[in-house]
Amino acid sequence: MSQDNLIKLKCEVCGNINYYSHKNKKKLREHKLELKKFCKKCRKHTLHKEMKK
């Protein structure tokens, strides 16, 4: 993954950074990415939001 498009996904329940992903920043400037992913610490599917670098 290229470093300039790399984003961190943080669990909203426990605050753990579990995933790294990328997005097209030219198309999605204002929107923060929100995905429902599995958190190993919570041991369930929770909402993960994009956080700053």
Buried (B, 14 or more C-beta within 10 A) or exposed (E): EEEEEEBBBBBEEEEBEBBEBEBEEEEEEEEEBEEEBEBEEBEEEBBBBBEEE
